[in-house]
Amino acid sequence: MQIYLDNSATTVVAKEVIDAILPYFSGDFGNAQSVHAFGQRAKAAVEDARRQVAALINAAPAEIVFVSGGTEADNLAIRGIAEAHQAKGRHLITTKIEHPAVLAMCEALEQRGFRVTYLPVARNGIVNLQDVRDAISDETILISVMHANNETGTLQPLEEIAEIVNERRAQGHLHLHLHSDAVQSIGKIPVDVKKLGVDLLSLSGHKIHAPKGVGALFIKKGTRLEKLFYGGHHERDKRPGTENVPGIVGLGKACELVRLNFTKRTSRIRELRDYLEQRITAAIFTVQINGDVERRVPNISNLSFVGLDGESLLIALDLRGIAVSTGSACASGSLEPSHVLTAMGLSRQEVRGSLRISLSAYNTRQEIDCAVDALREIAGRLREMLPTDEVEASSVFSS
Ligand SMILES: Cc1ncc(COP(=O)(O)O)c(C=O)c1O
């Protein structure tokens, strides 16, 4: 038995996506820059995909730049704005709970003389709007706040942050930009760049049933940014390198599938997630849900099995063919405690006992039942192995 409940890490490639991609490995393998028919077919496919991505987020096709994934999109947005606008100011604002693709880029910029403010979050994982307001100075050129967090699924108040940015712009602060990493929100909640009021937005294919190694950055018309790489004039001179035609076609198709099946898919995922949480909280007393339970994407459940060790739960589940993840071993594969849960003020015990279960429309109720039964049994066994003074603090079963 194999049950995959780690869809925030990556997703299976949809069959429709595979079918759409395959011709671009064989008959239509041309270089999208070539003038002959092979090239023109590849170019037409890339432009179709650009329209499909743009349609999903209410952007113009010309505002979409294809890149190698979420990491590159984040790097291009942040470094691109920093380098293009440094004459106006060298201050950036982000949050303590961003993905390493944002945090490490910001740290690298600090090494180059930029100043970065890392906003804290409350216990529910959400930034305070007054903190955003207070952090802005005339020197600020970029605010980068993720849409949904990859560990908890918690949503940030992006529209309100955009209002703050617009107020500042109305006062003449024209070099202030707003970027959002929407890698975990695309396909889970509606993402409309106009409603959100962002200048830049990152997305990644492999979180929405497209292949790994492809993503896109939305760059609002008129936004000036420096490119990361130097080479040819691909992607309107913002991202050189021969286009990854199969990957781009796959991303386009995945975006179209999201758009056409949005309500059906997301309500199904939400139902499954709620069922999972109901069953787990009914079975195990001391489990807690981390992050805001209302303001979050429908597919992520971040749970703390207080008193137990998330890594041990993960490994025991894996031995039974059930894949989940912990915050602690997240993107970096390190054993550092989750910087997200730590920033939310969770205790060491709560962080240590955390587990992320993330769903997709491909999961079933039976899989959830299996996973909960396994968790209940494993949690019980691990609890029996605890020293007696720790048992009090750990899971107590309700039935
Ligand atoms: C919020 C967030 N941003 C960025 C990334 C990086 O995306 P990619 O794996 O496509 O580089 C991830 C992937 O885990 C993510 O969850």
The ligand as an ORCA input file, in Angstrom:
! r2SCAN-3c Opt
* xyz 0 1
  C       6.401     28.460     -0.539
  C       7.421     27.894     -1.459
  N       8.193     28.716     -2.175
  C       9.128     28.267     -3.031
  C       9.323     26.927     -3.221
  C      10.377     26.468     -4.177
  O       9.799     26.014     -5.356
  P      10.632     25.041     -6.351
  O      10.702     23.717     -5.656
  O       9.818     24.998     -7.595
  O      11.957     25.671     -6.562
  C       8.548     26.010     -2.492
  C       8.778     24.561     -2.635
  O       8.787     23.824     -1.662
  C       7.568     26.506     -1.603
  O       6.798     25.690     -0.886
*
